Amino acid sequence: MERRTGLRGQGIAPARTPVRTIRKNTEDDLHEKNPEIPYVTAEHAIRDLVCSLMERQDRMNEEILTRVIDLQYRMDDLEADPPAIRRKKTAGNPGVPE
């Protein structure tokens, strides 16, 4: 709500600045050489943080993939030669029938 004078119907407060102008001025303030908010420094820090998190995630994914491949090779070896494994187990226990 805006107060108006009774005499002329004009507002007491100064005229509102359009939102478009405010946004443009804010962008200009952020990109100027020495702003109150160090936009460029904050942008670089955030970019470094995000990049380091992505690199860490890539390393973790690579490690998980390596483990899955290793487990797959082990399973393939076990499925390919089950009689040899049974012979190894029973060779240590002569009382167990084959």
N, C-alpha and C positions, 0 to 999 in steps of 0.2 A: 504494500500500500504506500502511496506517495502523498505527502501533504501538499496542499495547494493553497495559495493565498486567496483570500476571499475577494480581494479587490480586483485582481486582473486574471485570476485563474491560472497563474503560472506556478510551476513547482519551485519549492524553496531550494531543494538540492540541485547540484549541477547535473546537466544532462548525462545520461548513461552512455558509456563508450560501447560501441558494438563489440560483440564477442570476437568477430573476425579480427578486429584491430588489436584486441587484447592478446589473442593467440599469436599474432604476427610479432607483436612487441616481445612476448615471452620467448619465442624462438630467437629473435635477434639478441635478447639479453643472454640467452644460454650460449650462443655462438660467439659472443664478443670476446675480446682478448683477455680480459680479467673479470669474469663474472663473479657474483656472490656464490653461485653454485658452480663448482668446477665440473661442468658437464663433460668435457672431453676426458678429463682424468677419470671420472666415474665410469664413462663409457668404456675406456680401455681396461679398467679393473674388472668390470662386469664381463667384458669379452674374454679376458684372460681366465676368469673363473669358469665360465661356460666351456671354453675350449679345454681346460684341464679336466673338467668333469667328463666331457665327451671322450677324451683320450683315455681316462681311467676306465670308463665303461667299455671302450674298445678292447683294452688290455684284458679286462675281466671276461668279456665275451670270447676272446681268443683262447684264454686259458680253459674256459668251460668247453669250448669246441674241441680243444686238444684232448681233454679228459674223455669226452664222449667218443671220440675216434679211437682212443686207446682201449676203452671198454668194449667197443664194437669189435676191434681186432681180437681181444681176449675171448669174447663170446664166440667169434668165428672159429678160433683155435679149439675151444672146448667142444663146440658142436661138430667139428670136423674129425676129431679123434677121441671119441669117448671110450673105446675099448682099451686104449693105451693107458688112460687115466685109471680105469678099473684095475688093470694089471699092476699099476704102481701102488695102489691102495692095498691090494691083496698080497703083494710081494712082501710087504712088511709084516703081515699077519698070516702065517701059514695055516692057521686053523679055520680061516674063513673060506667057505666054498665060493667058487667063481660062478 
